[in-house]
Amino acid sequence: MEARDVADRQFDALLERLDRIAAQLERIGRHLEAHEGFQQVSGEIRVLADSIDALAYAALGQSPQVRRRGAP
């Protein structure tokens, strides 16, 4: 077996491994994009829930106790 054949095989193996890594990175990227989308939807639902609460209090003629997010 010539040194060139070995080098070609090593190069092919390296390319194959790089292709698998690239495919895995694409899957990870799609997963992260979906996760970010869920975070945005979750935030919107939280805002909607707060608005519904405010409307419910207004319908009862009361005012809600205001809490700041992130405060203990």
Long-range contacts (C-beta under 8 A, 24 or more apart in sequence): none
